[in-house]
């Protein structure tokens, strides 16, 4: 399956049906009066999240979606049929923007969430609506109103709690494959991973936490170099970043600063997101070299530095425990903040 995380589409709601001019023509009713029905409203266009979808592939080739028009009013005061609504299905985590103004119309993150992106036109009024004491036989009706048209930009931002970042070939795919059931492509050359990979890592309690392997970050990624410009958006929703550094690289500390600079340049408060640092591939170093390198990074970051080997499974248990502790602490703080806000807000009496 192709991973498509951006698409532009044109959505057109249905036009309202026209109202009509008609009069009652019944036996023994010499002055039946106006009986033209109203037109039916046009169908609206909605976007709805579906759990089974993981990509915007459905919008790769189909770019124009139109709901059906409402029907004309009928005789005998009959209202025209309503045009059926049109639903576009997208994965959870899809943000909907107006392509012309860049206005965020909605951020769909929950299962079954629905957003109206184009409102159907109202049906026109039939001549029965214009009956009055001064005009007993109105001979005019109104046309239906056109449906709303919009050009939308769809952006999928993966829903993951932990984002794994690092330079190419740092071992991100190897780590997510070792911790979860995900099976990304793994090779010994840079840019092996061309799309983000998701993996569910199980806690000792059995609960699952979604990790995302973000590919292709290099110097200048925020300006479009490498693959990072395409996929940095996928860590905007993460609560924690796991920064993986190749301990066997020629300049590990420089590599660390390169990624930090890219996170800061991209914005969206990524640089302020809680981070955990892990030195990978320690199985290829001597214990003395690992100790020395760990000490160098301990002087650079405020938190602990973990030395691991994703391929050998060394050191991953304490790393995961630290991640669980940080996530639990963040969840508790969010719950306390929500409770304090609820208590601070006065109850509105109706």
N, C-alpha and C positions, 0 to 999 in steps of 0.2 A: 504494500500500500504506500502511495506517495504521501509525504508529509507536506501539506499545504497549510500555511499559517497566516496567509494574507490573501484577500480577494476584494475586488470592487464589483458591485452589482448595481443595477438600476431597478428600482421597484416602482410600480405604477398601480395605484388603487383603482378600483372600478368607478366608472361614472355613475351618477344617479340617473334613474330612469325619468323620462319626461312625464309630466302630468298631461292629461288629455281633456279635451272639450267634448262633452257628451250630455244628452238630455234623456230623461225617461220617456220611453215610447211604449206605453202599456195601454191595453184596452180599458176603456172606462176611466182613464186618468188623463183628462184633457190638458191639465197644466202640471205635468210631473215635476218640472224644475230641473236644475242642473244635476248631473250624476257622473261627472268625470272624476275618476280616481287619481290619487297621487302616484307618482312614480316610486319605485322601490329604491332604497339606498344601495350604492355600489359596495362591493366587497372591499374590506381593508386588508392590508398586508401585515403579517405578524412574523416575528422571529421567535423561535422556541428552542430551548435547549433539550438535547437528547443524550442520555448517558452513554449509549453505544458508540456515538461518534467520537473520533479522536483527531480529526483533521477537517479542513475546509475544502476537501477534494471535490465535493459536489458542485462547487462554484468555480472550478478551474476553467470549464468550457461554457457553462450556462451563465450568462451575465444579465439577462433581462427577465424580470418576473412581473406578470400582470394579473391582478385579480379580475374577476368577471364583473361586468356592468349590471346595475339594477335594471329591472324590466319596466316598460311603460305602464302607466296606470290603465285600468280597464273600465269598461262601462259598468253601470249599476254601482258606482262608488267603490269599485274594487281597486285596492292598492296593488301596485306591481310587485313582483317577487324581488326579494333582496338578493343581491349578488353574493355568492359564497365567498367567505374569507379565504385568503391564501396564507399558508403557514410555511415558512422556511426553517428547516431544522439545522441547528449548529451544535458543536460540542460545548460543554461547560467551559467557562473561561473566555468566551468570545466577547470582545468589546465592539460595540457598534458606533461608528462615527459618521457624521455627515461629511461626505467626501469634499464638498465645496467649502464648508466653513470650519471643518475640523472639530465641530461640536460633538462632545460625547453624548450620544443619545441613550446609551444604556450599557451596563456591564453585567453580563449574564453569567453568574457563577453557580447557581443552584439548579438542581434537576427540575425540569418542567417549567422553568421561568419563562415568561412570555412578555414580549415588548412589541407594541404597535409602532411600526415605522412609516406607515402611509395610511392615512385615514380615507375611507371611501367617501365619495361624494353623496350629498343629500339628494333625495328624490324631489322632482319638481311637483308643485301643487296643481291638482286638477281644478276645473272650473267650479266644482261644488264648494271649494274653499272661499270663493269670492262672492258667494250669495249674501245679499244684504237687503234691507227694506227698500233701498233706493235702486238696487240692481237685482231684479228677480230672475234675470236670465243672462248671467255673465257668459261671455263667449271668448274668454281667453284663459290660458293656463301657462304655467311656468316650466321651462326646461330643467332637466336635472343638472346639478352642479358637477363639474369635473372632479375626478379623484386626485388625491395628492400624489405628486411624483417626487422621487428623491434618488440621488446617487449616494450609495453607502460604501464605506470602507469597513471591512470586517477584519479584525485582528485577533488571532487566537493567542492567548497568553496562558501557558500551562499552569495547572493548579498543583503546585508542589510545595511542601513545607520546607524542604531542604534543597538548595541548589548547589551543585558541585561545579566549581570554577577552577580554572588553571590553564596554563599554556598547553598547546597541542602536545600529545605524547606524555602528559604527566601521569597518565594511568586512570583517568576518570571513568572510562568505559569498563576497565578491568575491575575497578572498585565497585561500581554499581552492579556488575555481573556477579561479583563475589558476595555481595550483601543481599541480593534479591533474585527473583526469578527472571529478570530481564536478561536478554541475550543479544547485546549490541555487537556490531562488528568490531573486532579487536585485531590490531596488527602493530608491527614495530616501526611504523612510519607516521609522521604528523598528518593531521587532517583525515584520519581514518573515519572519524565520526562526522557525518555530514548533516545529521538531524538530531534534535534533542531526544534523549532516551529517558523514559520514565521507569522507575522500579519501586515496588512496594517492599519496604524493609520492615520485618516483623519485630516488635518489641517482645521482651520476655512475657509480658501479659497477654500477648497474642494480637494486640492492636497493630494496625499497619500504618506506616508513615511513608508518604510519597517522596522519593528523591528524584531529582532531575539532573541529568548529565548535560551541561551546556557546552556545545562544541565550538571549536575554532576561535577562541579569544587570543588575539595577538596584539602587539603594540599598534595603535591606530584603529582598533576595532570599532570604537565609537564614531569614527569618521567613515566607516564603510570598508576598511581593509579586512582581509581574511573573511571569516564567516560570522564574526562576533556581532557586527552591526545587525545582521538578520535575526539573531537569536538572543541578544541581551534582554529583549523584552520579556523573555520567558522566566527571568528571575525577579521580575518586578513584584510578583505576588508572594515570593518565598519569605518565610519568617526567619530563616537562618541560612548563611552561606558556609559551605565547607570548601575551604581553599586548599587545593592539593598542589604540592610542589614536588617536582622531580628531584629527589635527593642526589641523583647521579649526574645532574646537569652540570655544565661548566661553571655557571654563575647562578646558583639557586636563589640567593638573596636579590639579585637583580631581577630575576624572573618574578619573584614575589612582588617587588615594587612595580613592575610593568602591569600586572593584573590590577593592583590597587589603584594605579593611575587611571586605568581604563574604567574601572567602576566609578571613580570620582568624576571622570569626564562625561560619562553617560548620564549621570544625574539620577533622578527618581529616588534619591536618598539611599542608593545601593551601598555607598561607602559607609553609611551609618548603620547598616544592617548588622546584627550580631554575626560574628565570624568565628569559625574554628579552623585552626591551621594544622595540617597534617603533612609530614614529610614522607613521601612514598618511595618505594623501591629500596628500602634499607637492607634487603637481603643481598644486594650487590655491593654493600660497603662493609668495612670492618667496624666492630663495635666502637673503636676509638674515634673513627671518622663520624659515626652517627652521633656520638656524645658531643663532639666538637661542633657539628652542624646544628644540633638541637640547641646548644648554648648560644650560638650566633642568632638564631631566630627568637630565642627567649628574650633577648635584648631589644627585639623589634616589635613584639606584640605583647599586649597586656595579659592575655590568657595563657593557658598551658599550650605546649607544643607537643604533638603526638607523632611518634615515629612508627610508621607502619609499612607493611608490604602487602598490597592488595592481592598479588598473585599467590603469595605464600600464606596469607591469612594471619600475618603477624601484627599484633597491636590493634586490631580492629575492635575488639571487645571494649576496652576502656574508652576508645574514641566514640563508639556508639552510646555508651552510658553517659558520657559528657553531653552529647547531642540531646539525648532524652531529657536530661536534667534541665538543659537550657530551654527546650520546648515546653516542658512542664512549668517552669518558672514564668515563661512569657505568657502561657495560658492563664496561670493564676493571677498575674498582674493585670491582664486584660479583664478578667472577671471582677477583680476588686475595683478597677477603674469604672467598669460598667455599673457596679453596685453603688459606688459613690456618686456617679452622675445621676442615677435614678433617685437616690435620696435627696440630692441637691435640687432637682427639678421640682417645682411645686405642682401639686396635683390640680389639674384644671377641672373645676366643677361645671357641669352642664346644667 
